[in-house]
Amino acid sequence: MEIGEVRKLTDRELDDRLKEAKMELWQARFALSTRQLKDYSQIPATRRTIARILTVQRERSTAPRVAE
């Protein structure tokens, strides 16, 4: 998932995607430890996705609120 795609998501969707990505990472690590993981690049890719989501959440939490 690219950063542009992440920025288009709502806060609720970001939370959901973060939970999914963390579960994917856990499953990949488990598969790695049991020697079932074939594609090792899945772990760093998932970690980068988590970092992107957390970055966007942080940007939104520190952004000044515009009064309407």
Secondary structure, 3 states (H helix, E strand, C coil): CCHHHHHHCCHHHHHHHHHHHHHHHHHHHHHHHCCCCCCCCHHHHHHHHHHHHHHHHHHHHHCCCCCC
